[in-house]
Amino acid sequence: MSSNIIFNSKLPNTGTSIFTIMSGLANEHKAINLSQGFPNFETSKRLMDLVSENMLKGNNQYAAMQGNLDLRNQIAKKIQSLYQKDIDPNTEITITAGATQALFTAINAFVEKGDEVIVIEPAYDSYIPSIELCGGIPVVYELEYPNYSIDWDKLASLFTEKTKMILINTPNNPAGKALKASDLSSLETILENRNTILLSDEVYEHLIFDGKIHESVLKYPNLYNKSLAVYSFGKTFHNTGWKIGYVVGPDYLMKEFRKVHQFNVFSVNTPIQAALATFLEDPNEYLGLPNFYQAKRDYFLALTHASKLEPIHCEGTYFQLFSYKNVSTKSDLDFAKQLTIENGVASIPISAFYSSKRDDKVLRFCFAKTDETLEKAGALICKL
Ligand SMILES: Cc1ncc(COP(=O)(O)O)c(C=O)c1O
């Protein structure tokens, strides 16, 4: 028998993700799965019809590397109406295979060995491995329970000559916190004379509540000139499995982005892009989202009101955090497992979103679920 190949793992610290662990446990114990971030209701029937129409009429070969031009035109229109920013669809938008690929490509296009990248945690789990794969050094700023707000002076002190990039995510998964105009202005000041790219993960741009307005980097000309902003149709149109997103940024950054994009996906699903181009012609398809998800958040809060868990205010995203400090002193991972096995509801422990595994006794529940699922989960949570 030949011997195994000897190699150094490029991601030695990466194991099975917490999402796989909790979903596996949920399946095993037939628990209600509020752990992973995806809706358990259907995407629009009209959108599915548009996809099949496009397949049937032969829209099945490679799309343009930058993405379907009709779709890029629609995105530019959407950006103009939401953020009053003129974007050139030819040079400033690229369609990607979801936001994760856009983030990975953006990081790999710019971060070189030894470059520092500031990451604000709790954070989406792809950021740090993507930085590490290209030899970058993650520099972590921790948001703290219960406010999860940024102290910009503290954050500014993390910058060095080597800071190539900073990642922000608003509204933030998992904290449910949305940056305010004053936050973006602070960031603008910090980045003013620095050679640092801003990578802005805005996949929850439409999931923002209580009349708050999404503060996109696209609204701030000084920020835009050094930014790449990332979006996901999966989050907006309830079809996370389709994996289509896009990235927006000034042409000189987009040129470099496309050099890498061209060799890690080349181009993205043709019939779905064509379908999305038609679907986006009606802004009502996304303008109703804040109300739709705010109603779900409020219903879930009402259903869990009588429980011992303490909710932490969710300004955006489809995640509700709860502190369980009145219920248990167990670690958040152990408590999340107990809740799944003994009480029948799966969630995600927030320590999973911190490199330090910081444990504030907080769990994340996804409320992108049917009312029936939320009702069942709420009843179980109230029995705690
Ligand atoms: C903050 C954040 N960014 C990016 C993504 C990934 O989006 P996509 O499914 O389009 O890759 C997610 C999905 O959970 C997310 O929460």
The ligand as an ORCA input file, in Angstrom:
! r2SCAN-3c Opt
* xyz 0 1
  C     -22.971     37.915      7.468
  C     -23.088     36.933      6.362
  N     -22.350     37.105      5.253
  C     -22.429     36.243      4.229
  C     -23.264     35.152      4.277
  C     -23.292     34.184      3.135
  O     -24.146     34.502      2.119
  P     -24.269     33.503      0.859
  O     -25.151     32.384      1.265
  O     -24.827     34.349     -0.218
  O     -22.883     33.011      0.552
  C     -24.039     34.931      5.423
  C     -24.906     33.727      5.509
  O     -25.275     33.290      6.568
  C     -23.950     35.843      6.484
  O     -24.677     35.676      7.589
*
